């Protein structure tokens, strides 16, 4: 991800994604310090960073598809620490805290899948399917954790309790973030290759033989239709035309003003 700091890559969302990975790594480290670090660091800050990281990932996907993200999504990142603080100190409840984080992950994962589906119409490349599969798996694991917390009696008897679902949640989310990062890098690579191919096609359009009419100077395009050379070049280049009239045509079309054309020819300019 170190290559993500260029301006063009930033436009694709790689900088946001790299920041999200950093926050997620810090969050998991703080979670692992439970018992040796304060509850504020290992519970409130750790879980808040995990939620913030997935919001940044959602923002990165919107940057990738060149869509502005409304800032209100970050209100969630501000509300989560308040809720976690309340259920950690005011009314301690480990189940509610776990539910808050799991539900937030489910919601953001769903938004991410929806965003990837809207990136481009038609068939999706492998990179898109891989990334969507990662988000779907992340959301599914979070849903299973929510159901486990709601349906199983005393699912987390203590802060450090471990079980199959708890372990699956921690290990699963850790592995999935690696898959997601790989998938997103492939998405950016596919987009970069598509832009390069489009640029090469445009160059090839103007580098080959160009059929042009010997009389009216119209050109034949790739579809076999004849069109004015001005419109053809305007479609395939950044050329902007400013029309005038040369002295020879001026004399032929306006013989009564021939002396004006002679003056323009002597001065090296054309009539306009």
C-alpha positions in Angstrom: 0.0 0.0 0.0 3.0 2.3 0.1 2.4 3.1 -3.6 -1.0 4.6 -2.7 0.3 8.1 -1.9 0.4 9.4 -5.5 -2.3 11.9 -6.6 -3.8 9.6 -9.2 -4.0 6.7 -6.8 -5.5 9.0 -4.2 -8.3 9.7 -6.7 -9.1 6.0 -6.7 -9.3 5.9 -2.9 -6.1 4.0 -2.1 -5.0 6.6 0.4 -8.2 6.3 2.3 -8.0 2.5 2.1 -4.4 2.5 3.5 -5.5 4.8 6.3 -8.3 2.4 7.1 -6.0 -0.5 7.3 -3.7 1.4 9.7 -6.6 2.2 12.0 -7.8 -1.4 11.9 -4.4 -2.7 12.8 -4.2 -0.3 15.8 -7.7 -1.4 16.8 -6.9 -5.1 16.8 -3.7 -4.4 18.8 -5.6 -2.5 21.4 -8.2 -5.2 21.6 -5.4 -7.7 22.3 -4.2 -5.5 25.2 -7.3 -6.1 27.3 -6.3 -6.7 30.8 -3.1 -4.8 30.6 -4.4 -1.5 29.1 -7.4 0.5 30.4 -10.9 -0.3 29.3 -11.1 3.1 27.6 -8.2 2.1 25.3 -8.9 -1.6 24.9 -12.7 -1.3 24.6 -13.9 2.2 23.6 -11.0 3.3 21.4 -10.2 -0.1 19.9 -13.8 -0.8 18.8 -14.3 2.8 17.6 -11.2 2.5 15.4 -12.6 -0.8 13.9 -15.8 0.9 13.0 -14.0 4.0 11.7 -11.8 1.8 9.5 -14.8 0.2 7.7 -16.4 3.7 7.2 -13.1 4.8 5.6 -13.2 1.7 3.4 -16.7 2.6 2.3 -15.5 6.2 1.6 -12.6 4.7 -0.5 -15.0 2.7 -2.6 -17.0 5.9 -3.3 -13.8 7.7 -4.2 -13.0 4.8 -6.6 -16.3 5.3 -8.4 -15.7 9.1 -8.4 -18.8 9.8 -6.2 -18.8 12.3 -3.4 -19.6 10.8 0.0 -21.9 12.8 2.3 -20.1 13.7 5.5 -23.0 12.5 7.7 -21.7 8.9 7.4 -18.9 10.0 9.7 -21.5 10.9 12.4 -21.6 7.1 13.0 -17.9 7.2 13.9 -18.7 9.9 16.4 -21.7 8.2 18.0 -20.1 4.8 18.4 -17.5 6.0 21.0 -20.3 7.7 23.0 -22.4 4.5 23.1 -19.4 2.3 24.0 -18.4 4.7 26.8 -21.9 4.7 28.2 -22.2 0.9 28.2 -18.7 0.5 29.5 -18.8 3.0 32.5 -22.4 4.2 33.1 -24.3 1.0 32.5 -21.7 -1.7 31.9 -23.0 -4.3 29.4 -20.6 -6.3 27.3 -23.3 -7.9 25.2 -24.7 -4.5 24.1 -21.2 -3.2 23.3 -20.6 -6.3 21.1 -24.0 -5.8 19.4 -23.2 -2.2 18.6 -20.0 -3.0 16.8 -21.4 -6.1 15.0 -24.5 -4.2 13.7 -22.3 -1.3 12.5 -20.1 -3.7 10.6 -23.1 -5.4 9.0 -24.5 -2.1 7.9 -21.3 -0.8 6.4 -20.5 -4.1 4.7 -23.9 -4.0 3.0 -23.3 -0.5 1.8 -19.9 -1.5 0.4 -21.4 -4.4 -1.6 -24.1 -2.0 -2.9 -21.4 0.5 -3.9 -19.4 -2.1 -5.9 -22.5 -3.3 -7.7 -23.0 0.3 -8.9 -19.4 0.9 -10.1 -20.1 -0.1 -13.7 -23.0 -1.6 -15.7 -22.7 -5.0 -17.3 -20.6 -7.9 -16.3 -18.2 -7.4 -13.4 -14.6 -8.4 -13.5 -13.1 -10.9 -11.1 -11.7 -8.2 -8.8 -15.2 -6.8 -8.2 -16.6 -10.2 -7.4 -13.7 -11.0 -5.1 -14.1 -7.8 -3.1 -17.9 -8.2 -2.9 -17.4 -11.7 -1.6 -15.1 -10.4 1.1 -17.6 -7.8 2.2 -20.4 -10.4 2.1 -18.4 -12.8 4.2 -17.6 -10.0 6.7 -21.2 -9.1 7.0 -22.3 -12.7 7.4 -19.8 -13.3 10.2 -21.1 -10.2 11.9 -24.7 -11.3 11.5 -23.8 -14.7 13.0 -22.3 -12.9 16.0 -25.4 -10.8 16.4 -27.6 -13.9 16.4 -25.2 -15.7 18.8 -25.4 -12.7 21.2 -29.2 -12.5 21.0 -30.1 -16.2 21.1 -27.5 -18.0 23.2 -27.9 -17.6 27.0 -24.9 -15.9 28.5 -22.8 -15.8 25.3 -20.0 -13.7 26.8 -19.8 -14.5 30.5 -16.7 -12.3 30.9 -14.6 -9.8 29.0 -12.0 -12.3 28.0 -14.4 -15.2 27.3 -13.5 -17.2 24.1 -15.7 -19.5 22.2 -16.1 -20.8 18.6 -18.2 -17.9 17.5 -16.0 -15.3 19.2 -12.9 -16.9 17.7 -14.5 -17.1 14.3 -15.4 -13.5 14.4 -11.9 -12.3 15.3 -10.0 -14.6 13.0 -12.5 -14.3 10.2 -12.5 -10.5 10.2 -8.7 -10.4 10.3 -8.4 -12.7 7.2 -11.2 -11.0 5.3 -9.5 -7.6 5.5 -6.5 -9.1 3.7 -8.8 -10.5 1.0 -10.6 -7.1 0.7 -7.3 -5.2 0.4 -6.1 -7.6 -2.3 -9.4 -7.3 -4.1 -9.4 -3.5 -4.0 -5.9 -3.4 -5.3 -7.0 -5.6 -8.2 -10.0 -3.2 -8.8 -7.6 -0.2 -9.0 -5.3 -2.1 -11.3 -8.2 -3.1 -13.6 -9.4 0.5 -13.7 -5.9 1.8 -14.5 -5.5 -0.8 -17.3 -8.9 0.2 -18.7 -7.9 3.9 -18.8 -4.6 3.0 -20.5 -6.4 0.9 -23.1 -8.9 3.7 -23.8 -6.0 6.1 -24.3 -4.2 3.7 -26.6 -7.4 3.2 -28.7 -7.6 7.0 -29.1 -4.0 7.2 -30.2 -4.4 4.4 -32.7 -7.5 6.1 -34.2 -5.3 9.0 -35.3 -2.1 7.1 -36.2 -3.4 4.9 -39.0 -4.5 5.7 -42.6 -7.4 8.2 -42.6 -9.6 8.0 -45.8 -10.3 11.6 -46.9 -12.4 12.8 -49.9 -10.3 14.5 -52.6 -13.1 16.9 -53.4 -14.9 18.0 -50.2 -12.2 16.8 -47.7 -14.7 14.8 -45.6 -13.2 11.8 -43.8 -14.6 8.3 -43.4 -14.8 7.2 -39.7 -14.5 3.7 -38.3 -18.3 3.0 -38.9 -17.9 3.8 -42.6 -19.7 7.1 -42.5 -18.4 10.3 -44.0 -18.2 13.4 -41.8 -16.6 16.8 -41.9 -12.9 16.7 -40.9 -13.6 19.3 -38.2 -16.2 17.2 -36.4 -14.0 14.1 -36.8 -10.9 15.8 -35.2 -13.1 17.4 -32.5 -14.3 13.9 -31.5 -10.9 12.3 -31.4 -8.7 15.1 -30.2 -8.8 18.2 -28.0 -8.6 20.4 -31.1 -10.9 23.5 -31.1 -11.5 25.1 -34.5 -11.7 28.8 -35.2 -12.9 29.3 -38.8 -11.6 31.9 -41.3 -11.1 32.0 -45.0 -7.9 32.0 -47.0 -7.1 34.7 -49.6 -7.5 32.3 -52.6 -11.0 31.3 -51.6 -11.9 34.9 -50.7 -11.0 36.0 -54.3 -13.0 33.1 -55.8 -16.1 33.7 -53.6 -16.0 37.5 -53.4 -14.3 38.8 -56.6 -15.6 42.3 -56.0 -13.4 42.5 -52.9 -10.3 41.0 -54.6 -8.1 44.0 -53.5 -8.8 43.1 -49.8 -7.6 39.6 -50.3 -4.4 40.9 -52.0 -3.7 43.2 -49.0 -4.2 40.2 -46.6 -1.9 38.0 -48.8 0.8 40.7 -48.7 0.5 41.0 -44.9 0.6 37.2 -44.4 -2.9 36.9 -42.9 -6.1 35.4 -44.2 -9.5 37.0 -44.3 -11.7 36.2 -41.3 
